[in-house]
Amino acid sequence: MCFGLALPIDAVPEEWVERYPHRVATREPEATRELRFTFRDPQAELPVWHGHRLELVAWGNRDDRASRLPRTGWCRQESLEAGRWTWLEPEMVEIPAALGLEKGVWFLITEGIRGVLVRDEHARPRVYMLTQPASRYYQIMTRHDRMPVLLGQQI
């Protein structure tokens, strides 16, 4: 499913680094600085290419009981294809990522992750990470039966 992701500092707008210092981390041994996004963050957000702009969008609907949106951060590809999200008028988006995090295991992502953007009853955008059944390798690596739908990559 992917509970977090990271992007190198040079791949995000400078104001994000200044506005979210708690998301900045240094990866050893290269001492690469990156911005991390996790579903457990009090204000969970994901970077999203929406149109031709890179935006930070609220990640799913973690606990907003007043919202009509599904209370999760993920959308199963099978559910989307079966039309269960049609009532939300989902838009396909790309979530840029260089690394993904699942159950404490970091893994490389070459292009990014597919996502769906929907709007809540106040027209605020929310993004859900698209998932699919995990490959055997992903299951062994992360001990999880779902994985993100990656762009241009198979794990």
TITORFI-309799 format. One record per residue: residue number from 1; x, y, z of N, C-alpha, C in turn. Coordinates in steps of 0.05 Angstrom, whole numbers. Atoms other than C-alpha are relative to their C-alpha. Example, Ala and Ser with C-alpha at 12.3 -4.5 7.8 and 13.67 -1.06 7.14 Angstrom:
+-----+--------+--------+--------+--------+--------+--------+--------+--------+--------+
!  nr !   n_c1 !   n_c2 !   n_c3 !  ca_c1 !  ca_c2 !  ca_c3 !   c_c1 !   c_c2 !   c_c3 !
+-----+--------+--------+--------+--------+--------+--------+--------+--------+--------+
!   1 !     18 !    -24 !      0 !    246 !    -90 !    156 !     18 !     24 !      0 !
!   2 !    -16 !    -24 !     -1 !    273 !    -21 !    143 !    -15 !     22 !     14 !
+-----+--------+--------+--------+--------+--------+--------+--------+--------+--------+
END
This chain:
+-----+--------+--------+--------+--------+--------+--------+--------+--------+--------+
!  nr !   n_c1 !   n_c2 !   n_c3 !  ca_c1 !  ca_c2 !  ca_c3 !   c_c1 !   c_c2 !   c_c3 !
+-----+--------+--------+--------+--------+--------+--------+--------+--------+--------+
!   1 !     16 !    -24 !      0 !      0 !      0 !      0 !     17 !     25 !      0 !
!   2 !    -19 !    -22 !     -1 !     57 !     48 !     15 !    -10 !     22 !     20 !
!   3 !      8 !    -18 !    -20 !     51 !     88 !     79 !     16 !     26 !      0 !
!   4 !    -16 !    -24 !      1 !    103 !    140 !     60 !     16 !      1 !    -25 !
!   5 !    -17 !     -4 !     23 !    146 !    168 !      6 !     19 !     23 !      5 !
!   6 !    -20 !    -21 !     -3 !    206 !    213 !     -3 !      8 !     10 !    -28 !
!   7 !    -10 !    -13 !     24 !    231 !    262 !    -55 !     25 !     16 !      7 !
!   8 !    -24 !    -16 !     -5 !    300 !    294 !    -60 !     -8 !     30 !      3 !
!   9 !      5 !    -28 !     -4 !    301 !    366 !    -36 !     -1 !     16 !    -26 !
!  10 !     -1 !    -16 !     25 !    319 !    391 !   -105 !    -23 !     -6 !    -19 !
!  11 !     23 !      6 !     17 !    255 !    360 !   -134 !    -26 !     13 !     10 !
!  12 !     24 !    -13 !    -11 !    207 !    401 !    -92 !      4 !     30 !      2 !
!  13 !     -3 !    -29 !     -3 !    193 !    476 !    -87 !     13 !      7 !     26 !
!  14 !    -15 !     -9 !    -23 !    239 !    512 !    -39 !    -18 !      7 !     24 !
!  15 !     18 !     -9 !    -22 !    180 !    540 !      1 !    -11 !    -24 !     16 !
!  16 !      8 !     24 !    -15 !    159 !    468 !     19 !     20 !     -7 !     21 !
!  17 !    -21 !      6 !    -19 !    226 !    457 !     52 !     -1 !     19 !     23 !
!  18 !      1 !    -20 !    -21 !    219 !    521 !     91 !    -25 !     -3 !     17 !
!  19 !     25 !      2 !    -14 !    146 !    510 !    109 !     -3 !    -26 !     17 !
!  20 !      3 !     26 !    -13 !    154 !    436 !    130 !     27 !    -11 !      9 !
!  21 !    -26 !     10 !     -9 !    221 !    429 !    166 !     -1 !    -27 !     13 !
!  22 !      3 !     26 !    -13 !    194 !    369 !    204 !      0 !    -23 !    -20 !
!  23 !      0 !     21 !     21 !    190 !    331 !    138 !     28 !     -4 !    -13 !
!  24 !    -26 !      2 !     12 !    263 !    343 !    119 !     16 !    -22 !     15 !
!  25 !    -17 !     22 !    -12 !    309 !    282 !    131 !     25 !     -2 !    -17 !
!  26 !    -25 !      5 !     15 !    379 !    263 !    111 !      4 !    -30 !     -1 !
!  27 !     -4 !     29 !      4 !    391 !    194 !     81 !     29 !     -5 !     -1 !
!  28 !    -28 !      9 !      0 !    457 !    162 !     96 !      4 !    -24 !    -19 !
!  29 !    -26 !    -12 !     -4 !    510 !    144 !     71 !      5 !     24 !    -18 !
!  30 !     -6 !    -22 !     19 !    504 !    195 !     14 !     -6 !     27 !     12 !
!  31 !      8 !    -25 !    -12 !    477 !    249 !     61 !    -19 !     16 !    -18 !
!  32 !     20 !    -12 !     18 !    421 !    262 !     11 !    -23 !     11 !     17 !
!  33 !     23 !    -12 !    -14 !    369 !    310 !     38 !    -25 !     -4 !    -16 !
!  34 !     25 !      6 !     13 !    297 !    293 !     23 !    -23 !     10 !     17 !
!  35 !     24 !     -7 !    -13 !    227 !    313 !     40 !    -17 !    -25 !      1 !
!  36 !     15 !     24 !     -4 !    185 !    257 !     69 !    -30 !      6 !      6 !
!  37 !     29 !     -3 !     -4 !    109 !    248 !     68 !    -10 !    -27 !     10 !
!  38 !     11 !     25 !    -11 !     75 !    196 !    112 !    -29 !      4 !      7 !
!  39 !     28 !      0 !     -6 !      3 !    178 !    124 !     -5 !      6 !     29 !
!  40 !      3 !     -5 !    -29 !     14 !    183 !    199 !      5 !     29 !      8 !
!  41 !     -5 !    -29 !     -6 !     34 !    257 !    194 !    -27 !     12 !      9 !
!  42 !     25 !    -12 !     -8 !    -18 !    299 !    232 !    -15 !     14 !    -22 !
!  43 !     12 !    -12 !     23 !    -31 !    336 !    167 !     11 !    -15 !    -24 !
!  44 !    -10 !     17 !     22 !    -20 !    279 !    117 !     -7 !     13 !    -27 !
!  45 !      2 !    -12 !     26 !     -8 !    307 !     48 !     18 !    -16 !    -19 !
!  46 !    -17 !     12 !     20 !     21 !    281 !    -17 !      6 !     21 !    -22 !
!  47 !     -5 !    -17 !     23 !     56 !    318 !    -74 !    -15 !    -13 !    -24 !
!  48 !     16 !     10 !     22 !     12 !    312 !   -136 !      5 !     18 !    -24 !
!  49 !      0 !    -15 !     24 !     21 !    333 !   -208 !    -29 !      2 !     -9 !
!  50 !     28 !     -5 !      7 !    -47 !    364 !   -222 !      0 !     21 !    -22 !
!  51 !     -4 !    -18 !     24 !    -51 !    395 !   -291 !     30 !      1 !     -5 !
!  52 !    -29 !     -3 !      4 !     19 !    422 !   -301 !     13 !     11 !     25 !
!  53 !    -10 !    -12 !    -24 !     29 !    443 !   -229 !      5 !    -22 !     21 !
!  54 !     -5 !     17 !    -23 !     61 !    407 !   -170 !    -13 !     12 !     24 !
!  55 !     15 !    -10 !    -23 !     15 !    415 !   -110 !      1 !    -20 !     23 !
!  56 !      4 !     17 !    -23 !      9 !    388 !    -40 !    -30 !     -2 !      5 !
!  57 !     29 !      6 !     -3 !    -59 !    355 !    -31 !     -4 !    -18 !     24 !
!  58 !      7 !     17 !    -23 !    -91 !    325 !     31 !     -1 !    -29 !     -9 !
!  59 !     -1 !     28 !      7 !    -79 !    250 !     32 !    -24 !    -14 !     12 !
!  60 !     23 !     15 !     -7 !   -145 !    214 !     34 !    -18 !     13 !     21 !
!  61 !     18 !     -9 !    -22 !   -194 !    220 !     92 !      5 !    -18 !     23 !
!  62 !     -9 !     17 !    -21 !   -161 !    192 !    153 !    -21 !     -3 !     23 !
!  63 !     19 !      3 !    -23 !   -213 !    208 !    207 !    -22 !     21 !      0 !
!  64 !     21 !    -21 !      2 !   -261 !    262 !    183 !    -27 !    -14 !     -3 !
!  65 !     26 !     14 !      0 !   -327 !    229 !    202 !    -22 !     17 !    -13 !
!  66 !     20 !    -17 !     12 !   -365 !    289 !    175 !      0 !     -1 !    -31 !
!  67 !     -2 !      1 !     29 !   -341 !    276 !    104 !    -13 !    -25 !    -12 !
!  68 !     11 !     23 !     14 !   -374 !    231 !     54 !     21 !    -17 !    -14 !
!  69 !    -22 !     14 !     14 !   -306 !    209 !     27 !      7 !    -25 !     15 !
!  70 !     -9 !     24 !    -13 !   -280 !    139 !     41 !     22 !      6 !     21 !
!  71 !    -20 !     -5 !    -21 !   -240 !    138 !    107 !     24 !    -18 !     -3 !
!  72 !    -25 !     15 !      6 !   -174 !    113 !     80 !     18 !     19 !    -16 !
!  73 !    -18 !    -16 !     17 !   -114 !    139 !     41 !      6 !    -14 !    -27 !
!  74 !     -5 !     16 !     24 !   -117 !     86 !    -14 !    -25 !     -7 !    -15 !
!  75 !     22 !      9 !     18 !   -161 !     66 !    -72 !      9 !    -25 !    -15 !
!  76 !     -7 !     24 !     15 !   -159 !     -4 !    -98 !     -6 !      3 !    -30 !
!  77 !      4 !     -3 !     29 !   -150 !     -5 !   -173 !    -24 !    -16 !     -9 !
!  78 !     23 !     17 !      8 !   -202 !    -61 !   -178 !    -26 !     15 !      7 !
!  79 !     24 !    -15 !     -7 !   -253 !    -17 !   -142 !     -5 !     23 !    -19 !
!  80 !      2 !    -22 !     19 !   -239 !     42 !   -188 !    -10 !    -11 !    -27 !
!  81 !      8 !     11 !     26 !   -245 !     -2 !   -250 !    -29 !    -11 !      1 !
!  82 !     28 !     10 !     -3 !   -311 !    -32 !   -223 !    -20 !     22 !      3 !
!  83 !     18 !    -23 !     -1 !   -340 !     38 !   -219 !     -9 !      8 !     28 !
!  84 !      8 !     -7 !    -27 !   -345 !     42 !   -143 !      8 !     28 !      9 !
!  85 !     -8 !    -28 !     -6 !   -312 !    111 !   -143 !    -12 !     20 !    -19 !
!  86 !     11 !    -17 !     21 !   -351 !    139 !   -202 !    -15 !     24 !     12 !
!  87 !     16 !    -21 !    -12 !   -397 !    179 !   -156 !     17 !     23 !     10 !
!  88 !    -19 !    -21 !     -9 !   -335 !    218 !   -133 !     13 !     15 !    -23 !
!  89 !    -12 !    -12 !     24 !   -315 !    237 !   -204 !     30 !      2 !      2 !
!  90 !    -29 !      0 !     -4 !   -242 !    216 !   -194 !     15 !      8 !    -25 !
!  91 !    -19 !     -8 !     21 !   -186 !    247 !   -235 !     26 !    -16 !      5 !
!  92 !    -26 !     14 !     -3 !   -123 !    206 !   -248 !     22 !     21 !      3 !
!  93 !    -23 !    -18 !     -4 !    -60 !    241 !   -222 !     25 !    -16 !      4 !
!  94 !    -26 !     12 !     -6 !     13 !    226 !   -214 !     11 !     11 !     26 !
!  95 !    -12 !     -7 !    -26 !     46 !    226 !   -146 !     30 !     -5 !     -4 !
!  96 !    -29 !      4 !      4 !    121 !    239 !   -155 !     12 !    -12 !     25 !
!  97 !    -13 !     13 !    -23 !    165 !    196 !   -111 !     27 !    -12 !    -10 !
!  98 !    -25 !     13 !      6 !    237 !    172 !   -110 !      3 !    -25 !     17 !
!  99 !     -1 !     22 !    -18 !    228 !    125 !    -51 !    -28 !     -5 !     12 !
! 100 !     24 !      7 !    -13 !    169 !     89 !    -20 !      6 !    -14 !     27 !
! 101 !     -4 !     12 !    -26 !    161 !     65 !     52 !    -24 !    -17 !      6 !
! 102 !     21 !     18 !     -7 !    121 !      4 !     72 !     10 !    -17 !     23 !
! 103 !     -6 !     16 !    -24 !    124 !    -28 !    142 !     30 !      1 !      7 !
! 104 !    -28 !     -5 !     -7 !    193 !      2 !    155 !     20 !     -6 !    -21 !
! 105 !    -18 !      7 !     22 !    222 !    -19 !     88 !     -1 !     22 !    -21 !
! 106 !     -1 !    -20 !     21 !    245 !     35 !     39 !      7 !    -15 !    -26 !
! 107 !     -5 !     12 !     26 !    244 !     17 !    -35 !      1 !     22 !    -21 !
! 108 !     -3 !    -20 !     21 !    264 !     54 !    -99 !    -25 !      2 !    -18 !
! 109 !     21 !     -5 !     19 !    212 !     85 !   -144 !     12 !     17 !    -22 !
! 110 !    -13 !    -14 !     22 !    235 !    107 !   -213 !    -14 !     24 !    -10 !
! 111 !     15 !    -22 !     12 !    179 !    152 !   -237 !    -21 !     12 !     19 !
! 112 !     21 !     -9 !    -18 !    123 !    157 !   -186 !    -22 !    -20 !      4 !
! 113 !     22 !     17 !     -8 !     57 !    129 !   -164 !    -26 !     12 !    -12 !
! 114 !     26 !    -10 !      9 !    -13 !    133 !   -194 !    -18 !      6 !     24 !
! 115 !     19 !     -7 !    -21 !    -66 !    166 !   -153 !    -26 !     10 !    -12 !
! 116 !     25 !    -12 !      9 !   -138 !    191 !   -157 !     -6 !     24 !     18 !
! 117 !      8 !    -24 !    -14 !   -159 !    260 !   -138 !    -30 !      3 !     -1 !
! 118 !     29 !     -5 !     -2 !   -230 !    272 !   -114 !     -4 !     25 !     17 !
! 119 !      6 !    -24 !    -16 !   -264 !    331 !    -80 !    -21 !     -7 !     21 !
! 120 !     19 !      4 !    -21 !   -300 !    331 !    -14 !    -24 !     18 !     -4 !
! 121 !     25 !    -16 !      3 !   -368 !    364 !     -3 !      5 !     30 !      1 !
! 122 !     -7 !    -28 !      0 !   -332 !    431 !      6 !     18 !      7 !    -24 !
! 123 !    -16 !     -3 !     25 !   -296 !    423 !    -62 !     30 !      0 !      5 !
! 124 !    -29 !      2 !     -6 !   -229 !    412 !    -27 !     11 !    -26 !    -12 !
! 125 !    -12 !     24 !     12 !   -183 !    364 !    -64 !     11 !    -19 !     21 !
! 126 !    -12 !     21 !    -16 !   -162 !    298 !    -33 !     12 !    -20 !    -19 !
! 127 !    -12 !     20 !     18 !   -115 !    247 !    -63 !      2 !    -27 !     14 !
! 128 !     -2 !     27 !    -10 !   -117 !    172 !    -54 !     20 !    -15 !    -17 !
! 129 !    -20 !     15 !     15 !    -58 !    128 !    -73 !    -13 !    -25 !    -12 !
! 130 !     12 !     23 !     13 !    -79 !     75 !   -123 !     17 !    -25 !      6 !
! 131 !    -14 !     25 !     -7 !    -62 !      3 !   -102 !    -10 !    -24 !    -17 !
! 132 !      6 !     25 !     14 !    -61 !    -66 !   -133 !     10 !    -23 !     17 !
! 133 !    -12 !     23 !    -15 !    -47 !   -137 !   -108 !     30 !      0 !     -2 !
! 134 !    -30 !      0 !     -1 !     26 !   -142 !    -88 !     12 !    -22 !    -17 !
! 135 !    -15 !     20 !     14 !     76 !   -178 !   -131 !     13 !    -18 !     22 !
! 136 !    -13 !     19 !    -20 !    110 !   -238 !    -97 !     24 !     13 !     13 !
! 137 !    -24 !    -14 !    -10 !    174 !   -197 !    -90 !     -8 !     21 !     21 !
! 138 !      9 !    -21 !    -18 !    137 !   -139 !    -57 !    -10 !    -12 !     26 !
! 139 !     10 !     14 !    -24 !    102 !   -187 !     -9 !     22 !     -9 !     18 !
! 140 !    -23 !     10 !    -16 !    168 !   -217 !     13 !     15 !     24 !     12 !
! 141 !    -15 !    -23 !     -9 !    202 !   -149 !     18 !    -14 !     15 !     22 !
! 142 !     14 !    -17 !    -19 !    147 !   -113 !     57 !    -19 !    -14 !     18 !
! 143 !     20 !     15 !    -15 !    102 !   -168 !     85 !    -28 !     13 !     -3 !
! 144 !     26 !    -12 !      5 !     42 !   -133 !     54 !    -12 !    -11 !    -26 !
! 145 !     13 !     12 !     23 !    -10 !   -160 !      5 !     -9 !     20 !    -21 !
! 146 !      7 !    -21 !     20 !    -23 !    -93 !    -31 !     25 !     17 !     -5 !
! 147 !    -22 !    -18 !      7 !     26 !    -47 !    -67 !    -10 !     23 !    -16 !
! 148 !      9 !    -23 !     17 !     22 !     21 !   -101 !      2 !     -7 !    -30 !
! 149 !     -2 !      3 !     30 !      9 !     24 !   -176 !     22 !     20 !     -8 !
! 150 !    -23 !    -16 !      7 !     76 !     49 !   -199 !      0 !      8 !    -30 !
! 151 !     -2 !    -10 !     27 !     89 !     90 !   -262 !     25 !    -12 !    -13 !
! 152 !    -22 !      9 !     15 !    133 !     55 !   -313 !     19 !    -19 !     14 !
! 153 !    -18 !     17 !    -17 !    160 !      4 !   -263 !    -15 !    -24 !     11 !
! 154 !     11 !     24 !    -13 !    147 !    -66 !   -238 !     19 !     -8 !     23 !
! 155 !    -17 !     11 !    -22 !    172 !    -92 !   -171 !     -7 !    -29 !      4 !
+-----+--------+--------+--------+--------+--------+--------+--------+--------+--------+
END
